[in-house]
Amino acid sequence: MTVIRTRAQSEFLRRNGSQIIVVGLLVVLAIVGVLVSDRFASVNNIMNILEQSVTLAIVSLGQTLTVLTGGIDLSVGSLISLASVLLSGITNGDPAMVFPAIMIVLALGICVGLLNAAAVIWLKVHPLIVTLGMGAALQGVTLLYTMGPAGKMPLGFDVLAYGRFLGLPVGAVITVALFLGTAFFLRYARFGRYVYAIGDDAVGAQLMGLPRAKVLLFVYAFSGFMAALTAIFLVSRFGVGQPYTGANFTLTSITPVVVGGTLLAGGRGGVIGTLLGVYLVSLLNNVLNYMDISSHYQLIVQGLIVIIAVSVYVEKKRKL
Amino acid sequence: MKNLFTRFAAPVLLCTVATGALADNTYTGAPRTFLFNPAQDVCFKDTSQYKKDGPYTIGFSNAGLGDSWRVVAVHSMMKAAAENKDRIAKLIITDAGHDDSKQVADIQDLVSRGVDLLIVSANTAQALDPAVTRVMESGIPVVMVDRRIESDNFVTFVTASDAISGRLFAQWIVEKLGGKGNVVMMGGQAGSSPSEIRMKTAMQVFNQYPDIKIVETVYGDWSPVKAKQVMQSMIQKYGQDIDAVWSAHGLMTPGSIEAFVEAGWADGTIPPHTTADVNGPMQLALKHKVPLLEVGYPPAMAGESIKTALKVLEGAQVPCISEINSQIAVTEGDTTPSIDTRLRIDEMVIANGPADLLVTGGMGPDYDPTTFSIDYPQ
């Protein structure tokens, strides 16, 4: 009995160790925040952190799936920029155009993802190169479309960024729902489990007859869709799309994924870890702001966290 | 390239002195934009609703650093806060690293930290509009400095006149070219208000002259290195057909002049350029005999924004747009009917000074940004 329990415990730790570490860090940061300022724990500040984390969370959700298959999507930043200028450019203040414009950019996201996957599968080019090239091409298209802010959104479109649902930020509620839905899909749907299988051992999965091409098409389309959705939330927050608005997301979307325990080599990790990673990054920036620490140090701290997280988790896999 | 980098971009060389005051022909009068404003009614804001007892906590959400102008501007703000220690309990400065998302988050954080007034230099005019508007709606006054938002949802905007810079630059080029020629327009950062306003107002002038052709509009991102790259490709494309370069600020002008020098243009043949504030382009213009117009955009406006913020919190009336004076100077022999200023570039330039020195910083003769330190309330 004891042996079984110990095994169960060690299995739990093996599966969730990284998430436990992130939760621990979240608690430490929260304690530091409370010690730094009595305003830190205010409802207003907590709502701010939840609002601020929405866009990073959604783009990282898509990124998590590509990393789980052993790939990566470096086109998300440019895709966000293109989708954002198209959304506000097509809408251009006309409420009747909001819905069609949203549909167009979401379809664009899916198409870009499918193209990425197609190049990975049939041209047999590494996803790093495919998506890097796609990102450069999309940035060029974006700048051909507009050199500056394009169009505008009608009044009321900021409800996604600033609206409240049951007292919580609308975006944060949607984010959590998306993550829970995806976690459920990955764990319980057969197709979801293929994502892990392909990332864990691509050759083995293929020998077993798993539909690698279909899984990759789905995963990159999902990432493209989430990047487009991120653009919609950004445009809601800014009121306009801009040609470089997504530039920083290419690399920052990877941070929560690796911090949350998903291995860059693929096959291990999950989206709940990513969500915790997103909250860690957002909380860290917030606490450092409260501590009057310059944003330059914030970048350094984020960089160090990524390197430490990757080194810790890589070591863990070697031991297994 | 290395030469350019070491001369203009290495931040360790940043330096500025208030040299303008030394020249006899420097303008020291009241703001010209106010005196020359033909409108009988000038917009003023009643700020009595924001009046409260001090000492105050003031937040400054900065778009970012990254060029010598912005470094001097932040130092000028710290200096103004130090000079008003009795009235300011705390000045909290955040730096968004030129990222709209980060700046919106910074603004939210500053508000939740309980600032009495927020000073904002917006990374881009449109993207920061909703965030700043929400702060105003919550009852916290916002003073914009250097870079405004698209709407008028702020108490006042402390600036030099971007519109006048844009128009003067354009009118001077038109007159230098006799109303006919090809112009390359080099904006700063796409979407930032100084860049957009200067370009828009320049076009109001250029559009009146059908023989002036804007062959291309490019962006130098306020950087001499980027400006040089961009101008090199313009020279490749248009060569001798470029008759003038309209540059939104002096941070980019030296890159453009260097591109012409390296492409083989002899002294005295490089087309007319426009500039602001920075020593380097003035040195290069004198050395290579480039016709140059300087209309300043002084970073001292950031210090002014602190003084304006205090006026707002004390309930005093403030202009809707608080414009501070710009110096206007040209190279010898390059006045035109409209740009008939007495101040000359060789009076403003610090001949032996660093190229990235800002001659309009207002920080005093001993200022050195690499060693600058001041005890301001924080």
HADDOCK unambig.tbl for C-alpha pairs under 7 A between the chains (distance, minus, plus):
assign (segid A and resid 39 and name CA) (segid B and resid 112 and name CA) 6.98 0.50 0.50
assign (segid A and resid 39 and name CA) (segid B and resid 113 and name CA) 6.20 0.50 0.50
assign (segid A and resid 44 and name CA) (segid B and resid 112 and name CA) 6.43 0.50 0.50
assign (segid A and resid 45 and name CA) (segid B and resid 112 and name CA) 5.84 0.50 0.50
assign (segid A and resid 48 and name CA) (segid B and resid 108 and name CA) 6.57 0.50 0.50
assign (segid A and resid 52 and name CA) (segid B and resid 105 and name CA) 6.21 0.50 0.50
assign (segid A and resid 147 and name CA) (segid B and resid 190 and name CA) 6.77 0.50 0.50
assign (segid A and resid 148 and name CA) (segid B and resid 190 and name CA) 5.48 0.50 0.50
assign (segid A and resid 148 and name CA) (segid B and resid 191 and name CA) 5.34 0.50 0.50
assign (segid A and resid 149 and name CA) (segid B and resid 191 and name CA) 6.20 0.50 0.50
assign (segid A and resid 238 and name CA) (segid B and resid 127 and name CA) 4.15 0.50 0.50
assign (segid A and resid 238 and name CA) (segid B and resid 128 and name CA) 6.20 0.50 0.50
assign (segid A and resid 238 and name CA) (segid B and resid 130 and name CA) 6.20 0.50 0.50
assign (segid A and resid 239 and name CA) (segid B and resid 127 and name CA) 6.16 0.50 0.50
assign (segid A and resid 239 and name CA) (segid B and resid 130 and name CA) 6.64 0.50 0.50
assign (segid A and resid 240 and name CA) (segid B and resid 126 and name CA) 6.65 0.50 0.50
assign (segid A and resid 240 and name CA) (segid B and resid 127 and name CA) 6.11 0.50 0.50
assign (segid A and resid 294 and name CA) (segid B and resid 94 and name CA) 6.84 0.50 0.50
assign (segid A and resid 294 and name CA) (segid B and resid 95 and name CA) 6.76 0.50 0.50
assign (segid A and resid 295 and name CA) (segid B and resid 95 and name CA) 5.90 0.50 0.50
assign (segid A and resid 295 and name CA) (segid B and resid 96 and name CA) 6.81 0.50 0.50
